[in-house]
Amino acid sequence: MQSRTSSASTPRRSATTSRIGLIPAAPRTPAGYRDYADQDVDRLEFIRTAQRLGLSLHDIGHILQLRERGEQPCDYVVDTMRRQLCDIDHRIRELIALRDELHRLLQPAGQPAEVPDGANAPYCRLLEATGS
């Protein structure tokens, strides 16, 4: 079996995926590098791509288990990616709302604060204006 040193992942990520069982532990070269079999490098590349798309290590592990049992993981992948897309849309809406609130707060920022004589505002008036 031919093997190769992986550039598919960082050493920390490779060690983590090995530790949690997503890839088998790789032997070390005399120089201390992990020496992965080609199939393990392909698996690392799959894991890296899946993580980049927002899949959790739990989801990735489930996909790998389905594949190892000879089952097609496509339905699970589609459902997982649809959930991921919904989560992203939700986060985008939250970020847009936050951006709008920051714009609203900053519009009067150039005006002097109205603090009664002798009173000290404990925080910046912009933060006090949000009203939690």
N, C-alpha and C positions, 0 to 999 in steps of 0.2 A: 504494500500500500504506500503510495507516494504521499509525502507530507510537505507542508510549507509553513513558513512563518507568516502569521496573519498581520495584515495592515488594515483589516476590516474593523478593528476596534481598538480602543485604548487598553493598556494593560489592566487598569482597574475594572473596566467593563468586562473584559474577558475573565478576570478572576471572579467577578460577581456572578456572571452567567454560569461559570463552572461551579461555583459554590452552591448556587440554588438549583443546580441540576439541569439547566437548559442545554449545556454542552458537557461532554465528558472532560475530565481533567486532562490536560495535554502534557506530554513529557517535555522536559527542558533540554535545550541544546547545551553544549559545553559552556557557551557564553551566557547561559541563563535565560534565553528567550524561550517562550512557549512554542512548541513545534506541533502545529495542528495538522491533522489529516485534511485532505481537500474537502471532504464532506463536512467537516467541522468548520472550516473557513466559510463554506457556503452557508452553513447554519448561522454563523456569527454575522454574516452580511445580511441574512434575512432578519435576524434579531435587531440589528442596527436600523434597517429600513423600517421595520414595524415600530420601533421606538420613535423614530423621526416622525412617523405618522400619528404618534400620540397613543399607541397601544401600551398598556401596562405590561410589566413582566408577567403578571398573572395571566393576562389575556394571551400573551405570546406563548407561555407555557401550555395553555389549553390548546392552542392551535397546533403546537408541536405534538402534543399527546394525541390529538385527533389524527394527525398525519401518520404517527407511528402505529396507530391501530388500523391503518389502511382506510380511514374515513376521509372524505373530502371536507376540509374545514371552511369551504367557501361561504356556506350559509352563516356560520358563526362569525366569519370575518366581516361579511356584509352587515350583519346586525351590530357588531361591535363598532364598525366604522360609522354607521348611522347614529349610534349613541354618541360617538366622539363628535360628529358633526353637530348634533343638537347641543352638546356641551359647549362647543366652540361658538355657536350662534348665541347661546345664553351669555357667555363671557363677553362677546362683542357688544351685546345690548347693555350689559353692565358697564363696560368701559365707555361706551358712548354716553350713557347717563352720567357717569363720573366726569367725563370731559365737559359735558354741557353744564354741570354744576360748577366746575372750576371756572369756566368762561363767565358764568353768571356772577360768581364771587369776585372775579378779577376786574370786572367792568368798573366798579366804583373804587378800585384800589388806589387810584391816583389822588383821591380826595382825602383831606385830613380827617383823622379819626375824631369823632365827637365824644370826648371823655370829659365829664364834669370836673370842674376845678377841684384839685386835691384828691381825686380818685385815680387809682392806678388800675388799668386793665390787666388782668393776670395773663392773658394770652393775646395773640394778634386778633384784632377785631374780625379778620376774615374767618378765622376758625370759630370764633364765638357766634358769628352770624349763621352758621350752618344749623344750629339748634338740634344737633344729634338726630 
